[in-house]
Amino acid sequence: MKFVMVMIICFGADCEALFNKEHTYDSYNVCYQEAIENANFMRQMFPSSAGEVHCWDEERFKLFEKSLQEGELPTLSDPEPEQSKETIDA
């Protein structure tokens, strides 16, 4: 099975998907290790951005690519973490 690395980076509300479908990985673990390195680099270069990196198999990647071709914009999986329902008044 082949894997494609997909990076989604957002500056404010504008998100872009970065990927090279010609460069695939033979295993999820190899892709994942490189994804960690890329995520760390992107965090250093663009500290005010938000983003995520995925290692998707070719089937999942094709679904993502089709959604982009149909006009969907890339978004983060969890753009705003849910706030805790328990609050403490100070």
C-alpha positions in Angstrom: 0.0 0.0 0.0 1.2 3.5 -0.9 0.7 6.6 1.2 0.6 10.3 0.3 1.5 13.1 2.7 -0.9 16.0 2.8 -0.2 19.2 4.7 -3.0 21.6 5.4 -1.8 25.0 6.5 -4.0 27.9 7.5 -3.3 31.6 7.9 -6.3 32.9 9.6 -9.4 31.6 7.7 -7.4 30.9 4.5 -6.3 27.2 4.2 -4.2 25.5 1.6 -3.5 21.9 1.0 0.1 21.0 0.0 0.9 17.6 -1.4 2.9 15.8 -4.1 0.9 12.8 -5.3 3.9 11.7 -7.4 5.9 11.2 -4.2 4.4 8.3 -2.3 5.6 6.3 0.7 5.8 2.6 0.9 4.6 2.5 4.5 2.6 4.6 6.9 5.5 4.7 9.4 7.9 6.2 6.9 5.4 8.8 5.9 4.5 9.5 9.5 8.2 10.0 10.5 8.7 12.5 7.7 5.3 14.2 8.5 6.6 14.9 12.1 9.8 16.5 10.7 7.7 18.6 8.2 5.2 19.7 10.9 8.1 20.8 13.2 9.7 22.8 10.3 6.4 24.4 9.4 5.8 25.4 13.1 9.1 27.1 13.2 8.8 28.9 9.8 5.1 29.9 10.3 4.5 30.2 14.1 1.3 32.2 13.6 -0.3 29.6 11.3 -2.3 26.5 12.1 -2.1 23.2 10.3 -2.0 19.5 10.3 -0.2 16.8 8.3 -1.9 13.5 7.1 -0.5 10.3 5.7 -3.4 9.0 3.6 -3.5 5.8 1.6 -4.2 6.3 -2.1 -7.9 5.6 -1.8 -8.4 8.2 0.9 -6.2 10.7 -1.0 -8.3 10.3 -4.1 -11.4 11.2 -2.2 -9.7 14.3 -0.8 -8.4 15.3 -4.3 -11.9 14.8 -5.7 -13.4 17.1 -3.1 -10.8 19.8 -4.0 -11.7 19.4 -7.7 -15.4 19.8 -6.8 -14.6 23.1 -5.2 -14.3 22.2 -1.5 -11.7 24.1 0.4 -9.3 22.3 2.7 -10.1 22.7 6.4 -8.5 21.5 9.6 -10.0 18.4 11.2 -10.5 20.2 14.5 -10.0 23.9 13.9 -11.1 25.0 17.4 -10.6 22.7 20.3 -13.8 22.2 22.3 -13.7 24.1 25.6 -14.1 22.2 28.7 -17.7 22.1 30.0 -16.4 22.3 33.5 -15.4 25.8 34.5 -13.9 27.2 37.7 -14.9 30.6 38.9 -12.0 32.5 40.4 
